[in-house]
């Protein structure tokens, strides 16, 4: 299944040429400019108005996290889903407003499912180049992966996750949740927890963000086909529910 790559008339293309810069600031400022214009303009449809409201809310959550933690103390859980893309774009936008120097790349963790499709891994690799991600990849059970990641990146105290309340086991999620007992200790930050699927899709299409086409089908965020019933998610499902932690 090919990756969907619509014509991009914002900084997605130029992001690829920013790799020689000393920080991710050019990418961040380019995305922030586009989002600022979007928020300042009157929405054409009720759906885009809802996307504007959700965008403002999510940026507020990200800003609150950035007030509490330095950039070195924050990471992003990324596996290429549309929710992850929205969160990634908004995080980069928020970083543009910081007065502190930005790193060369955004530290990111990818816990790959053993059943993940090649298209998913390929898209994640493309994201690394396009958005300058400092990505650490693990093919381990999630608990072991996050334990290893926090040992390697011992400054990280918070990880942003593209979880939504409508996800399986996600009904009790809040913007900020500590990991549960028995899991590596870090703060889970859920800036897009209140977004609906239509709002996620509208954001992606409005900004013409290239996305992995497998997520438009009946796929789990880990790149594997969902079961007919979501009640019995296995250990490698990345549905962002409580079982992730």
C-alpha positions in Angstrom: 0.0 0.0 0.0 1.6 3.3 -1.0 2.1 6.2 1.3 -0.2 9.0 0.6 1.9 12.1 -0.3 -0.3 14.9 -1.4 1.1 18.1 -2.8 2.6 20.1 0.1 2.6 23.9 -0.1 3.9 24.6 3.4 7.1 23.7 5.1 7.0 19.9 4.8 9.1 20.1 1.6 11.5 22.8 2.9 11.9 20.8 6.1 13.8 18.3 4.1 16.4 20.9 3.2 16.7 22.1 6.9 18.9 19.1 7.9 22.0 21.2 7.8 20.7 23.6 10.4 22.0 23.5 13.9 18.6 23.2 15.4 15.0 22.3 14.6 14.0 26.0 14.9 13.4 26.5 11.1 11.0 23.6 11.0 9.3 24.8 14.1 8.9 28.4 13.0 7.6 27.3 9.5 4.9 25.1 11.1 4.0 27.7 13.7 3.5 30.3 11.0 1.0 28.1 9.2 -0.9 27.2 12.3 -1.1 30.8 13.4 -2.6 31.8 10.1 -5.1 29.0 10.4 -6.1 30.0 13.9 -6.4 33.7 13.1 -8.7 33.1 10.0 -12.4 32.4 10.3 -13.2 28.8 9.7 -15.0 27.8 6.6 -17.0 25.0 8.2 -18.1 23.9 11.6 -15.6 21.0 11.5 -12.7 23.4 10.9 -14.0 25.6 13.7 -13.9 22.5 16.0 -10.3 21.8 14.8 -9.3 25.4 15.6 -10.7 25.0 19.1 -9.0 21.6 19.6 -5.7 23.1 18.3 -5.8 25.9 20.8 -6.6 23.5 23.6 -3.8 21.1 22.7 -1.3 23.9 22.4 -2.3 25.0 25.9 -1.5 21.5 27.2 1.8 21.4 25.4 2.7 24.9 26.7 1.9 23.8 30.2 4.2 20.8 29.9 7.0 23.0 28.4 6.6 25.4 31.4 7.2 22.4 33.8 9.9 20.6 31.9 12.8 21.6 29.7 13.0 20.3 26.1 15.6 17.8 27.2 13.1 16.4 29.7 10.4 15.8 27.2 10.1 13.1 24.5 7.4 12.1 22.0 6.1 8.6 21.6 5.8 8.3 17.8 4.7 5.5 15.5 3.3 7.4 12.5 -0.4 7.4 13.1 -2.5 10.4 12.3 -2.9 11.2 16.0 0.9 11.1 16.3 1.3 13.4 13.3 -1.1 16.0 14.7 0.7 15.9 18.1 4.1 16.1 16.4 3.1 19.2 14.4 1.6 20.9 17.4 4.6 20.1 19.5 7.0 21.6 16.9 4.7 24.6 16.7 4.9 25.2 20.4 8.6 24.8 20.5 8.9 27.7 18.1 7.7 30.0 20.9 10.3 29.0 23.4 13.1 31.5 24.2 15.6 28.8 25.0 17.8 27.2 22.3 16.3 24.2 20.6 18.1 20.9 20.0 19.2 19.7 16.6 16.4 17.1 16.6 13.4 16.2 18.6 13.9 13.2 20.8 11.4 10.5 20.0 10.7 6.9 20.9 9.2 4.3 18.6 8.0 1.0 20.1 7.6 -1.2 17.0 5.1 -4.0 16.9 6.5 -7.3 15.7 3.6 -7.5 13.3 4.0 -3.9 12.0 3.7 -3.5 8.3 6.7 -2.4 6.3 4.8 0.7 5.2 4.5 1.9 8.8 8.3 1.4 9.5 9.0 3.2 6.2 6.8 6.1 7.0 8.3 6.5 10.4 11.7 6.6 8.7 10.5 9.3 6.4 9.2 11.3 9.3 12.6 11.2 10.9 14.1 12.9 7.9 11.2 15.3 7.3 10.7 16.6 10.9 14.2 16.0 12.2 13.4 13.4 14.8 16.0 12.0 17.1 14.2 8.6 17.1 15.1 5.6 19.2 13.5 2.4 18.0 12.7 -0.7 20.1 11.2 -4.0 19.1 10.4 -5.0 22.6 7.3 -5.3 24.8 6.2 -1.7 25.7 7.2 -1.9 29.4 10.7 -3.2 28.5 11.0 -0.6 25.8 10.2 2.4 27.9 12.4 1.0 30.7 15.3 0.8 28.3 14.5 4.2 26.8 14.5 6.0 30.2 17.7 4.3 31.1 19.3 5.6 27.9 17.7 9.0 28.1 17.8 9.5 31.8 16.9 13.2 31.6 13.4 12.4 30.2 10.6 12.9 32.7 7.6 13.3 30.5 6.6 11.6 27.2 3.9 13.0 25.0 1.5 10.4 23.6 -1.2 10.7 20.9 -3.8 8.9 23.0 -7.4 9.8 22.7 -10.2 9.3 25.2 -12.2 7.4 22.6 -9.4 4.8 22.3 -9.9 1.3 23.9 -9.2 1.6 27.6 -8.7 5.4 27.2 -11.9 6.7 28.8 -10.2 7.8 32.0 -7.3 9.5 30.4 -6.6 13.1 31.4 -4.1 15.6 29.9 -1.4 14.5 32.5 -1.2 11.0 33.9 1.6 9.3 35.8 2.4 5.8 34.6 0.7 3.0 36.6 2.5 1.0 39.3 4.9 -1.6 37.8 5.7 0.6 34.8 8.8 2.8 34.3 8.0 6.1 36.0 7.3 9.1 33.8 4.5 11.6 33.2 2.3 10.8 30.2 1.1 14.0 28.4 -2.0 13.6 26.2 -2.5 16.9 24.3 -4.9 15.4 21.7 -7.0 13.3 24.2 -10.2 15.1 23.3 -9.9 15.1 19.5 -12.3 13.1 17.5 -11.3 11.1 14.4 -13.0 13.6 12.1 -11.1 16.4 13.6 -7.8 14.5 13.4 -8.5 13.8 9.7 -9.6 17.4 9.0 -6.3 18.8 10.5 -4.2 16.4 8.4 -6.0 17.2 5.2 -6.3 21.0 5.8 -2.5 21.3 6.2 -1.9 18.6 3.4 0.3 16.6 5.7 1.6 13.4 4.1 0.4 10.5 6.1 0.7 6.7 6.1 -2.3 5.3 4.2 -2.6 2.2 6.3 -4.0 4.3 9.0 -7.0 5.1 6.8 -8.0 1.5 7.0 -9.0 -0.8 9.8 -5.6 -0.7 11.4 -4.3 -0.4 14.9 -1.8 2.4 15.5 0.9 -0.2 15.7 0.5 -1.0 12.0 -1.4 -4.3 12.5 -5.0 -5.2 11.6 -7.4 -4.7 14.4 -9.4 -7.6 15.7 -13.1 -7.7 15.0 -13.6 -7.0 18.7 -11.5 -4.4 20.4 -12.1 -5.9 23.8 -9.1 -8.2 23.7 -6.2 -6.1 22.6 -2.9 -8.0 22.7 0.4 -6.9 24.3 1.7 -5.3 21.1 -1.3 -3.2 20.3 -0.5 0.5 20.4 -4.1 1.7 21.0 -2.9 4.1 23.7 -5.3 2.6 26.2 -4.3 1.7 29.8 -2.7 -1.5 28.5 0.1 0.6 26.9 1.2 1.5 30.4 
